[in-house]
């Protein structure tokens, strides 16, 4: 089983990616610099093995959204993607 631990700021970046925001918009929404956003994106890529913004956004949707919403996913999200089926933990 695959467990990944995210910092609060990484979760903030993931949540912004799930909204489809650009790095500039993520920076504005979170109060981070664009450099800091890029650093968090690199850390998320390293922790998850995901390679694209789209993969990270879909990952964020699959992990961060409430279970009731995930039960009715958008048809464009592959329901059996291995990176969406993995179990994940976050820091308290």
C-alpha positions in Angstrom: 0.0 0.0 0.0 1.3 3.4 -1.0 1.2 6.2 1.7 2.1 9.8 1.0 2.3 12.5 3.6 1.7 16.1 2.5 2.4 19.4 4.3 -0.5 21.8 4.7 1.0 24.1 2.1 1.3 21.2 -0.4 -2.4 20.4 0.3 -3.2 24.1 -0.4 -1.3 23.9 -3.7 -3.1 20.6 -4.6 -6.5 22.1 -3.8 -5.7 25.1 -6.1 -4.6 22.8 -8.9 -7.9 20.9 -8.5 -9.6 24.2 -9.4 -7.5 24.5 -12.5 -5.5 27.5 -11.4 -2.2 28.5 -13.0 0.9 28.9 -10.9 0.4 32.6 -10.8 -3.2 32.2 -9.6 -2.1 29.5 -7.1 0.4 32.0 -5.7 -2.2 34.7 -5.4 -4.8 32.4 -3.8 -2.3 31.0 -1.3 -0.2 34.1 -0.6 2.9 32.2 -1.8 5.5 33.4 -4.3 5.5 31.7 -7.7 8.9 30.3 -6.8 7.4 28.7 -3.6 4.5 27.3 -5.6 7.0 25.7 -8.1 8.9 24.2 -5.2 5.8 22.7 -3.7 4.8 21.3 -7.1 8.3 19.6 -7.4 7.8 18.1 -3.9 4.4 16.8 -4.8 5.8 15.3 -8.0 8.6 13.6 -6.1 6.2 12.2 -3.4 3.6 10.9 -5.9 5.5 10.1 -9.0 3.0 12.1 -11.1 4.5 14.0 -14.0 1.9 16.5 -15.2 -0.3 19.2 -13.9 -3.3 17.3 -15.2 -2.3 14.2 -13.2 -1.8 16.2 -10.1 -5.1 18.0 -10.5 -6.9 14.7 -11.0 -5.0 13.3 -8.0 -6.1 16.2 -5.9 -9.7 15.8 -6.9 -9.6 12.1 -6.1 -7.8 12.6 -2.7 -9.0 16.0 -1.4 -12.7 16.0 -2.3 -15.3 14.5 0.1 -16.2 10.9 -0.5 -19.8 11.8 -1.4 -18.5 13.9 -4.4 -16.0 11.2 -5.5 -18.8 8.6 -5.7 -20.1 10.6 -8.7 -16.9 11.6 -10.6 -16.7 13.5 -13.8 -16.9 11.1 -16.7 -13.5 12.3 -17.9 -11.8 11.0 -14.7 -10.7 7.4 -15.2 -12.4 5.6 -12.3 -9.8 2.8 -12.1 -6.6 4.8 -12.4 -4.0 3.2 -10.0 -2.9 6.5 -8.6 -6.5 7.4 -7.6 -6.9 4.0 -5.9 -3.9 4.3 -3.7 -4.4 5.2 0.0 -3.0 8.4 1.2 -2.4 10.1 4.5 -1.8 13.8 5.4 -0.2 15.6 8.3 -2.6 16.6 11.0 
